[in-house]
Amino acid sequence: MSKIDQRVLNNQLHEDSEDAGEGAGGGKGAAAEPPQAASDQYLQAREAAAFLGVKLPTLYAYTSRGLVRSVPGDRGRARRYLRADLDRLRARRDARSGHGPVAAGALRWGEPVLDTSITRIAPEEGPIYRGRSAVDLASADVRFEAVAELLWTGARPPDDPDATGRLTYLWDPRGLGLPDASLFDLLPDRVPPLTALSIVLPLLASRDPGRFVQRPEAVAPRARTLIVRMAASLGLASGPERLAAALGARGVAETAAAALAAEAGEDGVRAINRALVLTADHELNASAFAARVAASTGADVYACVQAALAALSGPRHGGASDRIEALVAEIGEPGRAEEVVHERARRGEPVEGFGHPLYPDGDPRAAVLLDLARDLAPDRPAVQTCFELMDVVRRGEGGGATLDLGLVALSAALGLPLGSATGIFAVGRCAGWVAHALEHYEAGYLLRPRARYTAAD
């Protein structure tokens, strides 16, 4: 018998005798734990073996090889095994046995990989903001500003309309750091709203020397003014006059409506407010994750929002609304939706705006926006086309409508320029990006996943 085998046998005999004595519960009573084994940092032999999923002889072999440290019990009690060593050993085993790929798969519409108290997703209700349904908040016409405060601090939106009105933020157009008329000479003739936001954001950051403070009481005021500036910047491509008119409005929805020259007056403002509330957050989507990664490095709130905007600009995220607008333009007029959808199916091309993975029966947020669009402008051709698309896809047993389709239909109903759906989405989602940045500032750790090297040497 080798020396290692002999040590394993000796350890096993020692542990078996101690376990028997402990289980007999004789007349000595409970003995005091030694100081080094008094906490939950140590497990008993059978607990340690179960934790590793091995038999006791295997545990003893690990101990003999120095892979798991143990300490003696007191007065005949069994030895205890260090939990940190057990954790490390199980992690190594899991990585070899395929749990690494499982964890990597979680980043592909898998289980959440981060804890959050901001938003959860309910397939039949949509997003729930700190216990409050986004659909209910929007349908009750709660101000977007109050919803942003709810996401950032958990403060319950006030029921008093006057109190809600006081949550809208006033600003002085002087010294806002927004681009002056000279910048308009540098812009292309047509600047989509999302591009305008990406241009303005770093300029705003450069005018704020105190932006690096990460305390919530310092971040929140910056986020409030940042969001209204972003809403005003949606009209950047329309010239200085539109920007000035937006800056003279009061409230985020009013500012966005003025910037985009929304039709329907107060009803249009109310519809935009609902859209902003419904888009405010959606758990750990790609742009929110980008904001959290930036926040984990200690980046300021402007940089976090810039990172999120960069993620949103991708065609698999914010670009969905743009593709739906292109589809509506391709259809051209009501009555051609079925023909275009069938031609796309023949060519193997997707039909955007349907089948969100989290909402098998359709996105509840989309239903709110589609109802608004139908109420505001039921005879507008682009609105009719959106509903024809829904009928065609439904007959073909396709998925339910997505938020993006609802935003496009609402933008068409309000007579907004192309790209406005994505712009409104970005302004509304900024509230969630800030919430995730604040939450990760508090968490205080760097988000740094590991890679699994696969290239052949």
N, C-alpha and C positions, 0 to 999 in steps of 0.2 A: 504494500500500500504506500502511495506517495505521501510526502509530508503534507501537501495541500489536502488530499483526501482524508488524512488522519485528522487535520484540524477541522475539516467540515464535519466528520463524524463526532468529534469531541463537542463541537458547538451544538450539533443536533441533540446529543444526549443531554447536554447541559440545559438547553432550551426546553426539551420535552419534560425534564424533571421539574423545572421551574413552572411551566405551564400547568402541570398536574397539581403542584402544590397550591398555585394561585386559584385554580378552579375548584379545589376541594373546599375552600372557605373555612378552614379550621378555626381554632379558638384564639388566634393571636390578634385578630382584627386588622384593619387597614394600616399599613406601615407608611411612614412619612416618605414622600418622594425625595430623592436626592436633588439638589438644586439644579443640576444640569439636565435633569429629565422631567422637570416639573411642568413644562409647558407643552402645548400641542405641536411643538417642533419635533417631537419624537413619537414614534408609533411602536406598539408591541409587535412581536414577531408575526403573529397571525394577521394582524392588521396590515403590516408592511407587505407581507406576501400577497394578500388580497389586493392591495393597492397596485402592486406590480403585475398581478395576474399570474403569479408563479407559485410553485409548491415551496414548502419550508426548506427542503434541502437546497433548492436553487438560491433562496435568500441567503442561506448560510454560506454558500459558495461565493456569492457576491461579497459577503463580509470578509471572507478569508482572502479574497483577491484584492481587498482594499477599495472596492467600488462603493461600499456602503459602510459608513461608520456607525458604531453602536456604543452605548454606555451601559454600565451595570446598574441594575436596580438595587434597591436597599432591602435588607432583611429577607433575602431569599426570593425577591420578585424577579421577574424575567427581565432580560436585557431589553433596551429600547433602541430604535433605529432612527437615525437622523432623517427628518422629512425632506430637507434640502437635497440630500444625496439621492433619496428615492425619487424626487421630482426630476432631477437631472437624468437619472438612469432611465426613467420612463419616457422622458422627452427624446432621448437618443434612440430608444427602441421604437417609439412611434414614428420618428422620422424615417427609420429604415423600413418600417412595415407599411408605409404608404399613407400615413396621416398627414404628411407634408403636402402631397397632392390634394388631399381633401381640404386642407386649409386654403390652399391656393384657389381651389374651385369656389370657395366661399366668396371670392371677389368677383364672381360671375353670376350675379343674381342669386347668391347663396344666402346663408344665414348672416345676420349682422356680425361685423367684426369689431365694432366699437359700441360701447355703452353710451346712451344718450337719454336725456330726460326732456328733449325738445318735442319730438314728433314721433308718433307711431302710425303705421299704416293698417287700416281696417278695410279688407277687400270690398265690403258692402257699403261702407260709410266714407271712404277716402281718408285723407290725413286727419289725425287728431292732434291738435296743438296743445300740449300740456293739459290734456284731458278735455279740451273743447273741440268739437267737430268743426273743421274748416267750412264745410257746407252749411252748417247751422249758423256760423258766424257771418258768412257772406249773405245768406238768405235773410238774416236779421238786420242787414245793412250796418253792421258794426264797422266803425271807421278802420281803415287800414293801419293808421297810426297806432290805434289801441291794440290791434293784433300784433304789430311789431313789438310793442312793449310786453305783451304776453309772452312772445317767443323769447325775448331777451331776459326778462326778469321773473316771469310767472305771474305778473300783476293781472288780476282779473279785469277784463274790459268793463268800464262803467256802464250801468244801465241808463243813467241820466243822460239825455242827448246833450245838455249843456256841458256836462262834465266831459263827454266824449269830444265835443268841439274844442275844449281847451287843450286837448292833446295834440291838435294840429299845430304845426310849428311855423312861426313867422320868421322871416329872414329879411335882411337889408340887401337889396340888389348891389349896393356899393361894396366893393372889395370882396366879392364872393370867390374870386379866383377863377371864374368862368372865362373862357376865351373871348377876346374882344373881336371887333369886326375884322381885324387883320388876319385872323385865323381862317375866316371864311374864304379868303382869297386862295388859301392853300388846299382847300378841300376839293375833291372831285365834284362834278355836277350832281351826282346822286350818291348820297351817303346813307346807307341803311341805318336805322336807329341803333342797332347793336354796335355798329362800327363807331357811331358818334359817341356812345358811352365809353368805348375803349380808348377813344382819343382824349376825352375830357378827364377821365379818372386820374391818370398820372399828373395832369396839370393841377388838379385840385390837391393832390397829395403834396406836390412841390410847394404849394402855398401854405402848408400847415406844418410849421416847425415842431409842434407839440404832438405829432401823430404817433410817436413811438411809445407813449405811455399806454400801458395795457390794463390799467384798472378799469373795471366796468363803468365807474362814474366818469371816467375820462373818455372811454370809447363810445358810450351811448350818445352823448351830444354830437359827436362827430358823425356817427352813423345817421342820426336824424337829419342833419343838414346835408349829408352826402346823398341820402335817398331823394330829397326834394330837388337837389341839383341834378341828379341823374334823370329825374322825371322831366325837368325843364330841358335837359339836353336831348331829349327825344326829338325836339324840333330843330336841332342844330342845322340840319340840311336845308331847312326852309328859310334861313336867313336871320339876321339880328332882330328883326321886328317880332318874329314868332318867339324867339328866345326871351325877349323883353316882356312880351305878353304873358308867357308862362311864369316868369319870375314875379309877376305881379299878382298871381293867383294865391289862394290860401288853402293849403292842404295838398297832399300828394296826388289824389285823384284829380282834383281841379287843375293842378299843374300839368299833369300828363294830358288831360283833355285839351288844355289850351295849347300845349306844345304840338299836339297832333291835329289840332283843329277838328276835334270830334263834333259830330252832329248830335242832335237830339237834346241839347241843353242840359238841364238838371238830370234828366233821365240818362243821358249819356255819361255824366259824371258818376251817377250811382252805379251804372253798369261797369265802368272802369274800376271803381272802388271794389266791387265784388270780384272782378278779375284779379286785382292785386291781392286781395285776401286769399283767394283760392290758390294762387301761385306762390304764396309766401314761403312755404317750406314743403319738402317731400322726403323727409328722412335723409338717408345717406346716399343721395344721388351723386353723380359724377362731379358736378360743380361744387356741391357742399363738401364732398370729400377733398377736393382741391383746396377749398378755403381752409379746411381743417389742417391739411398738410402744411400750408403756408403758416397758419397760426402756430403749429407745433414747432416751427423754427424760430418763433419770436417775431415774425414779420408784423408790420403795423396793419391796421384794419383796412386801409386803402389797398395794400398789397394783397391781402386776403381776398378782397372783392375782385381785384384785377386777376388773380389766379382763377377765381371762379368764373369770371367772364371769359377767360381764355378757354376753359373747359366747355362753357356753354356754347361757344362759337362753333364747336365741331358739329358736323352734320348728323351725328348719332345722338345729339342732345338738343341744343336749341335750334338746330337746322331743320327739325321736323316741321315746324310751322311754315318755314319758307318753302319746303317741298309740297306741302298741302296747298299753299297759295299758287304754286306752279301748276299743280294738278287742276285746281279750279280754273286757272287761266287756260289750260289745255282743253278743258271741256267747253269753255267759251260761253255757252248759253244753256239755260235749262232745257232738258230733254235729251241731252247727249251723254249724260253720266254713264248710263248702262253700256253704251257703245265704247266709250273710252276705257272703262273698267275691264270690259271683255277683251279689248285689244291689248291692254297691259297684261292681262292674264295669259293671253296667247304668246306674248313675247317673254313671259316669265318675269315681268317687272312688278314690284310691290305697289300696293295702293296705300299711301300714307294716311295716318289719322285713325287707325283702328288696331285693336288688339294689344293693349298694354299688358305686360306680363303679370302685373300685380292686380289687375282688375279684369277677370275673365268675362264678367257680364257688362263691362263698360265702366268708364271712369265716372264716379258720381259728380266730380267737379265739372266734367264736360256737359252733363245734363243741365246744370244751372246756367252755364254760358249759352248753350244752344237755345234754351227757353227764352233767355234775354234777347238773343238775336232775333228770334221769331216774333217776339212782342214788339221790338223796336222797328224792324223793317222787313216784314214778311214777304213783300213783293220785290225786294231787291234781288236781281238775278244771282249774284254770288251767294247770297244767303239761301236761295232756293236750291242752288247747285249743291251746297253742303248737305241739305236734307235729302236730296235725291241720291247723293253718294251713300248716305246712311241706309236708305231703302235698298239700294242695289247690293251693298255689302251684306246687309242683314239677310236678304233672300239667298245669297250665296253662302250663308252660314259662316260669315266672317266674324271677326271680333267686334266688340262694342267700341263706341267712339272714345277717342283720347282727349285729354285736356287741350292738346294742340289744335285739334279740329274745332273745339269750342272757341278757342281764342281767335282763330281765323274767321269763323262765322261772326263773332261779335265785332271784330275789326271791320269786316265788310258791312255789317249793319250800321256802324257808326261812320262809315265813309272814310276810314283812316287809310293813309298811304301804305303801300306794300312794305313789309318788314315790321309793321307796328305790333303785330302779335308777339313776335320775339322780343321786341323792345319792352312791351308791357310785362312780359314774363320776367325779363331781367330785372326791372325795377321792383316788381313784387318779390322776386326770389332773393333780392338783396337783403331783405329782412331776415330770411333764414340763413343766408351766408354769415351775416353778422352774429346771429345766435350761435352758430356752430363755432365761429372764431372765439366768441366769448367763452363758450363751454370748454374749448380746448386750451385757451389761455389758463383757465382754472385747473384743468387736468395737469398741465405742466410737463408733459413728456413728449419726446420727439417721435413722430410717426415715421418709422423706418423699417418697412418689410424686408425680408431676406429674399434673395433670388435663388432659384434652383438651376444650377448650371447644367446645360444639356448639350452643348456643342462637343463634337468629337475632337479629341486632342490629336 
